[in-house]
Amino acid sequence: MRKARGILSLLGAAGAATSAFSTLKSARGKNDRLALVNAAASILVAVTGAALAVRGLRKDGKA
């Protein structure tokens, strides 16, 4: 069950990253600085979420 939660977290982070990159592309096209900052922050959150999910999966395998 814990491994499934980690995999779902990883998939969620991947989805968030996809959305963030889409927002980044749109913001760059419109030259919207506020949207660029928001997209950059969203990418950072997605990367952090993925790192936490991977760490959880690794700990699950060792325990």
C-alpha positions, 0 to 999 in steps of 0.5 A: 500500500505504501509503495502504491502511494509513492507511485501515485505521488510520483505520477502527481508530480509528473502531472504537475510538472507537465502543467507547469511547463505548459504554463511556462511556455504560454507565459513566455509567449505572452511575455507575462512576468508574473505568470513566468514567476508562477510557472517557475515556482510550480516547477520547483514544487513539482521537482520537490514533490518528485524527490520526496516521492522517490525518497519515499519509494527508496525507504519503502524498499529498505525497510 
